[in-house]
Amino acid sequence: MPNSSPRYISNITRDTYALILAGGKGSRLHELTEWRAKPALYFGGKFRIIDFPLSNCINSGIRRVGVVTQYKSHSLIRHVMRGWGHFKKELGESVEILPASQRYSDNWYQGTADAVFQNIDIIRHELPKYVMVLSGDHVYRMDYAGLLAAHAESGADMTVSCLEVPLEEAAGAFGVMEVDESNRILGFEEKPRVPKSLPGNPDMCLASMGNYVFNTEFLFEQLKKDANKEGSARDFGKDIIPSIIQKHNVFAFPFTSDFNDEKAYWRDVGTLDSFWLANMELLSPTPALNLYDAKWPIWTFQEQTPPAKFVFDDDDRRGMAVDSIVSGGCIISGAIVRHSLLFNNVEVCSYSLLEDSVVLPDVVILRNCRIKKAIIDRGCIIPEGMEIGFNHDQDRAKGFRVSENGVVVVTREMLGLPVGYE
């Protein structure tokens, strides 16, 4: 059982440097990541995905954080600078942006391991005892202190944070650990078609969350070996973990929950359907992801916006929203919004109907529109009288994308508006 005394935990977190890998392209999100990196994608009415691992770090007491960027990073860098640039370096705390800068080669980051390797000198300057490598494109709440304490107590060289996942869900989708009764990792497969089940639980397996803890010098040693290995993909899952599990102490840390016996929440919002569904889940009266926990706030950059407004109360023209999340600056003007999530500065004009949809910031939906099960990208202006989501053949004919499960994606470019709105 890891030592959980506050002094012990604070010493571990103080000795930890967190590196968030936020350079992902998110190609399965198609047009939603055409002008932004996946970690910069909006989520939950007021956040971006990167806010979740950053908030987990700060709430866990980890105050030295590097954010590694690469793919179309302008909006991501701007967001981090605005929302996370207030830390005091002289007090031993910082959130720094580490763009791909060809520090050790003429290449950009070639994989997750290479992204860390090319920043070895920056990490070494911080003199941490432990390095935590975190994925920047998943949505979850997690107290990293428990993971760090388990790592220190087990004597591990590396610890992999894992989630129990049904076998059919993990097949072809996640890196899967084979462990013994003490959670020591015996084998690792990257996205296997037939995952290895947990001891004593044949229906479940341990899937990697893409979060790792290393002893610092051990990490540097393995990264240098991998950098000199021909044919390596420079990736933690494909190369580093398989190469060390036989000769070194590598353990799995099953993530259950840290919050009042809530079931562990973790979502990979890497497809249009999973992104839409994860946002829709937040509309439940008691959602699996609790954004209202004052003891574990999700921090972000916030524009100063006026309160949301609902106007007109006539029988045929009533501004209202039911089972919805409506952010600041929104105006629901004689329109009906049902089971939808609206980011800031969205205007829905009279006689329009919006259902089961995610609407990103600065969208205007003009009069007499009918929209169902859609994702409307930032800055769109939906023409008067347009229908979206009721006839998918017509949606495709208009140039909109329809996902496998019938979610319609609309962007500025599809509407003939200027592109590049992040």
Disulfide bonds with the S-S distance in Angstrom:
none
